[in-house]
Amino acid sequence: MFDIPIKQAMERRKVLKTAPDTPILKVAKLMAKRNAGAAMVLVEDRLVGIVTERDIVFRVVAPRRDPTTTLVSEVMTPNPRTIGPNQPLGQALLIMHDNGFRHLPVLESGRLVGVVSARSAMDPDLEEFSVEANRRERYSVAQ
């Protein structure tokens, strides 16, 4: 499993993208709606950063910054580590583990083609179960 190419383990859904001048509240709402843990920050199709749920919690919520006026560019991780789609999944997992993050943008010829996450290492059935459990939890909380 760790030898499979990243392109086979990338997130199956469309990658969430945003611009640096987007308010955090808007990105957070999109992340919640799409059940995404990260958004790729692009300027003219060029990856310039990544903003994650942890960035929002630690850099916006905890210090009590206003999410309606705080911009993605103020809290994103600029110039994130990336990996190519033909690299082995095990290499991506090692990079994420060694650097303490859970999302790794996948670039091919300089263009964003996907994201590999620590969740990608899960068995597909377990991943599907996890997604369904999260969906049900969000539904019951909204009630």
N, C-alpha and C positions, 0 to 999 in steps of 0.2 A: 504494500500500500504506500509506503513512504517513497518508493521509487517511481510512482506514477507521475507523469508530467503535471505541472500546476494547472494547465489548461483543462485537464479533466476533473480537477477538484475545485475550480473557481466557483464563486457564488453563482448559482443558476439564474438568479433574477437580475434585472437590470441594475447596474451600479448607480447609486445615488450620487449626483453631482451638484455642486453649488459654486457660486462666485464668491470671491473674497469680501465683497461689499454687502453680502446678505446678512440681515440681522439673525442672531443666534436663535431667537424664538421661532422664526420661520423654519430654519433648518431643523431644530428640535422637533417641531410638529411634523415635518416631512419624515424624519427618522422614526418617530413613533408610528406614523401611519404605515410606513413600509417595513416596520420591525427591523430597521437597519441600525447597526452599532457604529457606523461611520459614514461620512460623506467625503467624497473626493473634491478638492478645491481646484477649480480649473480657471485659467485665463486663456481664452482663444485656443481651446483644446490642449493646452499645456498644463500638466499637473504642477501645481505650485504648493500644495499642502494637503493635509488631511485633518478633519475635525471629527473627534470621536465623542461618544457619550461620556467618557471619562473626562475629556477636555471640558465639556459643558458643566459637569458636576464640580470638578476641581477648580476651574478657571473662571466660571461664571456664577454658579449657584452658591458654592461655599463662601466666596468672598463678597457675596451679595451685589454682584454687578447687575445692571438692568439688562435683561435679555432682549428687550425691544430696541435698545440703542447700541448694545455691544455687537460688533461685527465679527464675522467669521475670521477675518484677517487678524483680529486682535487676540484670538485664543487658539487658532489652529497650530498644528505642528508644521512648520514650513519645510520644504524640500525633504519629504519623507523617504525612507529607504524604499526601494522597489526591487522587483524581481522579474525575470522573463518568464513567459508562458511555458517554455520547454524545460525549465529547471525542475528538479524533482521536488515533490511536495515536502519531503523530509527536510530539504534545505530551507524551505520557507518556514517550516515549523521551528527549526533550529534558530533562524534569524529572529523570529518573533519571541521565542523563549529567552534567548540571550539578551535581547534589547528591551524586554518587558512590555511588548505591545501585542495586540490581538488581530490587527488588520495590516495587510501588506499589499499595496497597489501593484498590479501586474502591468508592465509596459512592454510593448513590442514596437521596435523602431521608433521609440520616443513617444508613442501614443498609448493612452490608457485603454486597456482591453478588458480589465476586470479587477477583481479584488479576491485575494485568498485570505481566509480568516482561520483562526484556531478552530473554529466550529467546523471548518471544512474537513478536518481530520476525523470527525465523527463518522461512524457507520451511517450510511444514507438512511436506513430505517430509524435509527436513533435520532438523527437530525430531524427527520420528518416528524417524529413524535415530539421532539423538543419544540419545534415551530408550532405544532398544533396545541401543545400545552400552554405556550405563551399566548397564542390567540385566544384560547378559552379564558385564561386569567385576565387578559385585557377586557374581554367581553363582560365578564362577571363584575369587574371593577367599575365599568362604565354604567352598569345597571343601577 
